[in-house]
Amino acid sequence: MAKAKTERRLKDNEAQAIARTLRVSPQKLNLVAALIRGKKVDRALAELEFSRKRIAGTVKKTLESAIANAENNHDLDVDALVVAEAYVGKSITMKRFHARGRGRASRIEKPFAHLTIVVREVEEKGEAA
């Protein structure tokens, strides 16, 4: 006897992609995620392409994955997609030490973060013909 299939967390017009354990602090990653929240996917991709932040390339790759999931797995129209959600979660923190003067040591923390991007298909507003 198999376990009952769990319900899908997202709606039928949504798709998501998750990037786990990114080597950047959640605070810095959230700055880039805030750039694309609520925007159409083509506009969001353009903003990430020309962003000067180091992590923007990884965020762009995750957004492209969410778009591909929407197109291939859920048969959504790519031209009607918007970034519905882009949120960041904390992951592990590597602890390192830095030798200081007089035999002391300082702690260096190297944080990691998770990124989840949800894209949603929206129907265009009624255009008068």
N, C-alpha and C positions, 0 to 999 in steps of 0.2 A: 504494500500500500504506500503510495507516494503522498508526500505532503501536498496540501492544496496550494495551487499557484497564488502567489500574493498579487494583490491589485496593483496596477501601475500607479506610481506616485504622481506622475505628470498627466495633464489633460491630453486629449487626442491630438490637439493642434500644437503640441510642444515637444521639444527634443532637447537633450542636454549632453554635455561633455564635462568630464572631471579630470583635472590635472592634479595629481597628488605629489606631495613631498618636493615642492619647488624650493630651490635654495635662495630664498629671499624672505625678508621679514614680512609678516602679514600687513603691517602698516604701509610699507612701500608698495606691495602688490595691490592693496586696496585703492591707492591713488590711480593706478592704471585701470583697474576694474571700474572705477567711477567715471572714467573717460567714456566708456562704451555703454553704460547702463541706459536703457530706453531708446537707443538709436537703431536705425535700420542697419542691417548687417553690412551692406556695401559701404556705408558711411563709417561704421565702426572699424572695418578692415582698413580703410584709408587712414583713419586717425592712428591706428596702431602701427601702420607701415611707416609713418613719418614721426612717430614719437621718439624722443631721445632717451627714454628710460631703457635700461638694459633688459628688463623682464618683458618688455612689450612684444618681443618676438615670440616668446613662449605663450603669452596670452593670445596672440594672433593665431598661433598654431592650434590652441584649444578651441578658439572660436570657429576656425575652419573645420575642426572635427565635429563640433556641434551642428554646423551647417550640413556637413556630409551625412551625419546621423539623421537629420531631419529629412533630407532628400532621399536617401537610400533605404532607411529603415521605416520611416513613417509617411513617405510619399507626400511631403509638404512642398509648397511652391517656394523656391529659394528667393524669388524677387519680392515676396510678401513677408519675409521674416524680419522680426525685430528682436533685439537682445532684451528679453523680459527680465532676467535676473542675472547678475554677475556678483557672486559673493565669495568671500575669502574666509578660510578657517585656519586656526593654528594647528601646527603639526609638532614634530619633535623639536628639541633644541639641543644641539651638540654643545657640550661644555668643554672648553679648552683653557689652558692657563698661559699667562704671559709672564716671564720672569722679570722682576723689577729689582731695583737697587736694595742693598742691605739684606739680601736673602729673602725678600718677600715675593709674593706672587699676586697677580691680578687675574680675575676670571674673565674669560672672553666667551660670550654666548653667540652661537651661530644658529639663528632660528630658521625653520622651514615652514612652508605654508601650503594649504590646499586651495585650489581654485575650482569653482563650479560655475558653468555658464549654461543658462537655459534660454533657448530661442523659441519664439512663439510666432505662429502664422496669423497675421491679421488681415482681414479683408479691407480692401481700399474703400475710402469714403465715397459715397455715391457721386459720380461725376455726371453732370448734365450733358446730354449728347446734342 
